[in-house]
Amino acid sequence: MKKKKDDKKVLRKQIKYKPVPIRELLTEMKNIVELMIDLSYSAVFFQNKDIAEEVLKLEEIMHNLTFLVEMNTMLAVRDASDAQSFEPMIRIAYMTDKMSDAAADIAGIIIRNLGLHPSLQRIIQVSKEPLTRVEVSKKSIFVNKTIGESKIRTKTGVDIIAIRRGKENRWIYDPDEDTIIKAGDILIARGPLGGNQMLTILCGDGKISRVEKEGIEQIHDNLNGFDEKQLELLKKTEHLLSEMKNKAETMVGLGFSALLLNNYELAEDVLDMEQEVDQLYKNFEETILETAKFIEQPKDLAGMLRLGVSSENISDAAAQIAEIVLHRLPIHPVFKMAIDEADETIARIQVEPDSYMANKRFKDLNLQIETGMRILAIKRNYDWIYNPKKECKILPGDILIGVGPEEGRKTFIDMASKHK
């Protein structure tokens, strides 16, 4: 065991400095930490150690990127004025690393076998779509085909959200229909349990094990042995945890977008959500303590407490990044230039009841083709939907936050407020 630890230290010492544009580094860190958060929760909810191990691989990449940000920043400092203006960059690197550590702590619940009450786990499983990790074999029908040609969504009902490729562990985030699948690729996908199982078959040799079949049937077991109040507490715990997860993920995405696009309104949204997460965490702790009264082994809730603490840490770190924008902290001209050169703009619009968008799904609107804008998030009453899927329906009163080229902004606004 000691030798492994020593090897790991040597590996970290081998990280070498290389000049990389700061905006490129921050975008990469944003992509990685968002994926880590998504994977870590799914690993716990569905007791998937393979997914948890992927989180730890990503944590190592994040440490390397943090090192590069710090090195590029320190080498650029010439005097006290430079130091002051580069301080936010160090803060961003530190807070992003803090988020990745929190995600790794969540994955550690599975790796270290911390407590997760089986009844609570079952409630979570039947109410959510799991992530799965699948390796593409040389025999797979998908090899050397694009995602579009493979018709993975049609055949399985799952979406590929990321791909890990090659010995160098290169990640492809949000792959599109033109992304080619190669033998040896590790696909990270989300979908119904049956769809995930079908993806495994199509990526491999076509065989299915009895263990997988039994696992799917077991998830739908009835929750016997609990009275109505106890079951209600378990469901409340699951609901609060889901709310914290969703808000923490949204805060990360919006916090980075507020920074990279220098948008004050997005930063304000992040700070508002931090207060909501604080209240959710307080309610979560109270509900966990109440639940512990009727559970035979209260230690089975230890993992849930770790989830709550880590969710809180993620949201706090995202808020600290947003505060850089809100407090108008001095930013070095080099980074400011990178922001000013960005060819994207933010559009924040409310959907009118009789507008062209109202009550339509994203896949029916072709927003990116018609306007070039992509929807970053939807604010619906007091809830947030981050990176909404194609099947998501837009409702009257929704506030859409779109990111895209300036020339598509007016068309996007018109589609939300007028008939076409």
N, C-alpha and C positions, 0 to 999 in steps of 0.2 A: 504493500500500500504506500509506503513512504517513497518508493521509487517513482510511482505514478505521480505523486504530488511534486516531486522534484522535476520530472519531465515536463509537467505543466508549467512550472516556473520558467524553465529554460525556453519553452515555446513562446511565452509572453515576452521574454527578453529579446527574442529574435524579430520583434516588430520593428520595421524600419521606417524612418521618416520619408515621406514623399509629398511634394507640393500638389495639393488638390484644391480646386475652388471651394471656398467655404460654403457657398450655396449648395453645391453638389453633395458635400459631406452631410449637411443638415437634412437635405431631402432624403438621402440614403438612410440616415438615422431615424427619420420619421417613418419611413416605410418599414424598417426592421422592427421598431418598437410597436407599431400598430399590429404587425403580424405576430409578434411575441405575445402580446396581450390576448389576441384572439385564440392563439394556439394554447396558451397556458390555461385559460378557463375551460376550453373544450377538453383538454387532457384530464382535468379534475372531474368535470361533469360526467365524462364517459369512461373514466378510469383507464385512460390510454397512455401507457408508459412510453410508447414509441413517439407519440406527439410531444410528451414532456421532454424527452431527450432532444427533440428538434429545438425546443426552446433554449436549452442549455448551449447548443451549437450556435444559435443566434446571439446568445449573451456574449460569447467569446468574440464574435464579429463586432458587436457593439462596443466592447472594451477597446478593440483595435481602432475603431472609428473615433472614439472619445480621445484616445491618445493622439490621433492625427489632428483633430480639432485643436487640442491644447498645444501641440507642437507648432502648427501653422500660426496659431495666435501669438504664442510667445516669441517666435522668430520675427514676427512683424512689429513687435513693440520696440520703439526707439527712445521714448521718453515718458514722463508721467502722464502727459495728455493722451498719448497712445494707449497707455495702460488703462486709463479710465474708459476710453471709448471701446476697448476690446473686452472689458470686464463682462458685458452681457454675453459674449461668445462663450467664455468659460462657464458662465452660469447655465447657458443652454446645454452645453456638453454634459455638465454635472447633473442637471435635472433629467436629461434624457437617459443617462446612465442609471439614475435612480429609478426611473420607470422600468428599465430593463431588469434591474435587480429585483424589483417588486414582482415582475412577471416570472422571473426565475424562482422566486420564493413560492409563487402559486404552483408552478410546475413541481417544485420540491415536495408538495403535499403528496403527490403520487409516488415520486421517486423514493421518499422516506417513509411511505405508508402511514402518513398522519391520518387522524380520524375523520371519516366522512360517513355520517349515519346512512345506512343502506336505504332506509325508507325515504329519506330526503333526497338521496341520489336518484331513486327511482322516479320521484315526482319531477325532478329536473330533466331526466332522460326522456320521459314521454311528452314533455312540453317543448323540446328543442330539437333542432337539427344538429347532429354532431359533425365535427371535422374528422376526416380520416387521412391517413398517410399511406400512400400506395407506391410501390416501386414498379416501374414499367419494365417488364422482361423483354428479352429479344424476340420472344414468340408472340408478343402482343400485337393485335390488329391495329393498334394506334401508332406503332413505330413509324417515324418519318412522315407522319401526316399532321396537318394542322388541327387545332382544336375544332375549328369549323368543319373541316372535312370529316373528322372523326364522329361528329354529331353526338358528342358525349352527353350534352344536356338532354337531347331527345331520347337517347338510349338508356340513360341512368337517372335523369332528374337531378344530377348534382352539378355544382359549379366548381371549376378549378380556380382557387384563389391565389395559389403560388406554386412555383416549381423550383426545386433545388437541383442543380445540374453540375455534374463533374466532380473530380477529386478536389477541385479548388472551392467547392461549395458555393458556386455562384447562384444567386437567387434571382428569379424573375417574378416580380410582383404584379398582381392583377393582369395575368396573361390574357391576350385577346384572341379572337377567332383565327388570326394569322400566325399565332405562335405554334411552332413545330414541336411535336413531342418526340423525344429521342429515347432509345433504349438506355436504361439506367437512371432515367429521370425519377426524382421523388416528387410525386404529385400531392399537394395538400388540397383537399376538396371538402366542400360542405354540401350536405343533402340528406334526404331521408335515409333511415338505416338500411332499407332494402336497396336503395340506389347506391349507397356506399359499398354494399356487398357486391352488387353487380359490377361496379367499377373495378373492384379487386379482381373479379373473375376475368373481365375483359383486358385488364393490364397484365394478367398472369397467364397461367396454363389452362384456365377454364375449370379448375377443380374447386369445390367448396367443401369445407370441413364441417363435421357434425357440431363441433364446438361453436362455430359461428351461428348455426341455426338455433342451437339451444340458447345462445346469448340473446338473440333477438326476441325469442318467445318469453324469456325470463323478464325482460324489461317491462312487459305488459302485465306482470303479476298484479293482483289486487293488493291494496294496502290494508291487510287484515290486522286486527289487534289494536287499532286506535279508535278512540271515540271521536265524535264530531269536533270537539274543541281541540283535541290534540292534532287531528288532521288539518284543521284550520291554521294552527300555529306553524306546522310544517310548510304548508302552502304559502303562508305569509313570509316565512324565512326565505323560501325560494324566490318569491316575488321581489323582496327587498334586495336580495343578492343580484338578481337580474337587472334591476334598476341601477344599482351601483355600477355593475359591469358596463351597461350600455352608456351611462353618462360618462364614466371614466374614459371609455374608448372615444366617445364624441369629443370630450375635452382635449384629448391628445391631438386628434385631427384638426380641430378648430384652432387650438393654441399654436400649432406649427403654421397653419395657414395664415393666422393673424400676423405672425412674425414675418413669414416669407413674402406676404403681400402688404405688410405694414397697414393692417386694417383695424381701426379702433373698435368698430362695432363687434367684430368677431371676438376680440379680446374681452370686451364687456360681457358677451355671452358666456365665455369660459368662466369668468369670475362669478357670474350668477349661478352657473351650474355647480361651482365649488360649494356654495352655500347649501344647495340642494343635496349634494352628496354628503355633506357634514350631517344634515338632518337624517338622511337615509341611514347613515352609519350608526347614529344614536338609536334609531328605531330598531336597526338590525341587532345591535348588542342586547337591547332589552328583550327582543323576541327570542334570541338564542338562550338567554338566561331563563326565560320562562319555559322554553322547550326542554331545557336540561332537567326540569323538575320531574318529568314523566318518562324520561329515557333511562333504561337500565344502566347503560354505560355512557355517562356524560362526556367521557374522553372522545367518543365518536364525533363530537361537535368541534374538536380542536382544529380540524382542517377548515371548517366553516369560519371559525374565528380568524384563522390566518388569511382566508380569502377576503374577509371584511377589512382587515388591517392593510393588506396589499392594495385593495381597491382605493382605499383612502390615500395611501401613499402615491399612487399613480395620479389621482386627481389633484393632489397638492402640488406635485411636480409640474403638471400641465398648467396650473394656475400661475406658478412662478414664471413660466415662460411667457404667458399672456401679459403678466405685469410689466415686462420689458416694454411692450407697446403702450400699455395704459399709462405708465409713469414717464413715457417719452424719454427714456434713458439715452444718453449720448451713445451713438453707434458709429464705429469707425467708418470713414468715407469709403473704404474698400468694400465693406459689407453693404453700405447704403447704395453704392453704385450697382451692386449685384441685385438689390431689390428693385432699383429704378429701371434696370435693364429687363426685368421680367416682362414677358409679353402677355401676361394674364391680368385680368381684373376681376373684382368681386361684384356680383349683382345680388342684391337682397330684395326679394319681391314677395308680395302676398297674393295668393290666388283668389281672384274674384269669383263669386258664385256662378256667373254666366260666361266665364272666360273659356277660351279654347282648351286650356289645360284641365279644367275642373272635371273630376270623376273619370280621368283617363289614366291608364297605366303608362309607365315610362317607356315600355317597349313599343307602345302604340304612337308615341310622340316623335321619336327620332330626333331628340333635342340636339344631340351632338352633330348630326348631319345638317340640321336646319340652322343651328345657331353657333355651333362650336363649343357650347357651354356644357360642362358636366356638373351634376348636382352633388355638392359636397355634403349637404345635410338638409333635413326638413325639421322645422320646429312646428309641432302640432299641439296646440294648447300648451301644456307644461312638459310635454315629452319631446325627445329628440330622436330622429332616425338618421344615423350616420351612414354615408355611402349607401343610399337606398338601392334595392335590387330592381331589375327590370319589371318584375311582377308587381311592384309597389304601386298602389293607386294614389293619385294626387287628389286631395279633398279640398273643397272650398274653405278658405281661411288659413290653409297651410302657408307657412313662410318658407320659401325655398332660398337656399344659399347656393348660387351658381358661380363657378369659376371658369373663365375662358377668355377669348380674345375680345378686345374692345369693340370690334366691328360687329360682333354677334350680340352684344349686350342689349341694344334697343329692341331687336327682334325677340329676344328672350323675355324682356319686360312686357312687350306687346302681347305675347302669347299668354301671359299670366293675367292680363287685365282686360283684354278685348277679345271679341269674336274674330275668328280668322275668315 
